[in-house]
Amino acid sequence: MTMPPAVIARAARCWRRTRDERGPVQQRLHALLAPLGYDMLAPVIDSVMTLGEACLGRPLCRGCPFGPDGDEALLCQLIADPDQLARLAPCRVKGCPAARRLFAGALASTSVMMAMA
């Protein structure tokens, strides 16, 4: 992964804030990421966050039960090693099996896109 974890965390928080405000998510992510050279990752982050919520069955980056910055850290770990999703405790993955498969694919794609950025 070439995108620093701190940038992933900032993008995740931006995504959450914008979704809660019902704002233009990809536009705001692009505005955040473009000056850092990661502009093409705005739709990637939007997708992985949306599918992550479906897989985990709860809003990400809002009152994470694993502590402050817990979801951001989890997201960074899963992007760095998408195979970790298979090792998550079943109680943490509450979405349907299809959502889990889609999220796994999104994580793998995110890793590839970040390596290309």
C-alpha positions in Angstrom: 0.0 0.0 0.0 1.5 3.4 -1.0 -1.2 5.6 0.5 -0.2 6.5 4.1 -2.5 5.2 6.8 -3.0 8.8 8.0 -4.4 9.8 4.6 -6.7 6.7 4.6 -8.0 7.8 8.0 -8.6 11.4 6.9 -10.4 10.1 3.8 -12.6 7.8 5.9 -13.5 10.6 8.3 -14.2 12.9 5.3 -16.4 10.2 3.8 -18.4 9.7 7.1 -18.9 13.4 7.7 -20.0 14.0 4.1 -22.4 11.0 4.2 -23.9 12.3 7.4 -24.4 15.7 5.8 -25.8 14.1 2.7 -23.2 15.9 0.7 -21.3 15.0 -2.6 -19.0 12.3 -1.2 -16.8 11.7 -4.2 -16.3 15.5 -4.8 -15.2 16.1 -1.3 -12.9 13.1 -1.3 -11.4 14.3 -4.5 -10.9 17.7 -3.0 -9.1 16.1 -0.1 -7.0 13.6 -2.1 -6.1 15.6 -5.2 -3.5 17.9 -3.6 -1.8 14.7 -2.2 -1.7 13.0 -5.6 -4.4 10.5 -4.8 -7.3 12.0 -6.7 -8.1 8.8 -8.7 -8.8 7.1 -5.3 -11.9 9.1 -4.4 -14.4 6.6 -6.0 -12.3 3.7 -4.6 -12.6 5.0 -1.0 -16.3 5.7 -1.5 -16.9 2.2 -2.7 -14.8 0.4 0.0 -16.5 2.4 2.8 -20.0 1.8 1.5 -19.3 -1.9 1.1 -17.6 -2.0 4.5 -20.7 -0.7 6.1 -22.8 -3.4 4.4 -20.4 -6.1 5.4 -20.0 -5.0 9.0 -23.6 -4.2 9.4 -23.1 -0.8 11.0 -22.0 2.8 10.1 -18.2 3.1 9.9 -16.3 5.9 11.7 -19.2 6.8 13.9 -18.9 5.7 17.5 -16.7 2.7 16.7 -17.1 0.1 19.4 -13.3 -0.6 19.1 -12.3 2.9 20.3 -11.3 6.2 18.8 -9.9 5.7 15.3 -10.8 2.0 15.5 -12.6 1.8 12.2 -9.9 3.9 10.5 -7.2 1.5 11.8 -9.3 -1.5 10.9 -9.8 -0.2 7.4 -6.0 0.5 7.0 -5.2 -3.1 8.1 -7.8 -4.6 5.8 -6.5 -2.6 2.8 -2.9 -3.5 3.6 -3.9 -7.2 3.8 -7.4 -8.0 2.4 -7.1 -11.6 3.6 -7.5 -10.4 7.1 -11.3 -10.0 6.4 -11.5 -13.8 6.4 -10.0 -13.9 9.9 -12.3 -11.3 11.5 -14.4 -12.7 14.3 -17.8 -13.7 12.9 -19.5 -11.4 15.5 -17.8 -8.4 13.8 -19.1 -9.3 10.4 -22.9 -9.0 10.4 -23.8 -8.4 6.8 -24.9 -11.1 4.4 -22.3 -13.4 2.8 -22.7 -11.5 -0.5 -21.8 -8.2 1.2 -18.7 -9.9 2.7 -17.6 -11.1 -0.8 -18.2 -7.7 -2.3 -16.2 -6.0 0.5 -13.4 -8.5 0.0 -13.3 -7.7 -3.7 -13.4 -4.0 -2.9 -10.5 -4.3 -0.5 -8.4 -6.2 -3.0 -9.2 -3.6 -5.7 -8.3 -0.8 -3.3 -4.9 -2.4 -2.6 -4.2 -2.6 -6.3 -5.4 1.0 -7.0 -3.3 2.4 -4.1 -0.3 0.6 -5.5 -0.9 2.3 -8.9 -1.5 5.7 -7.4 
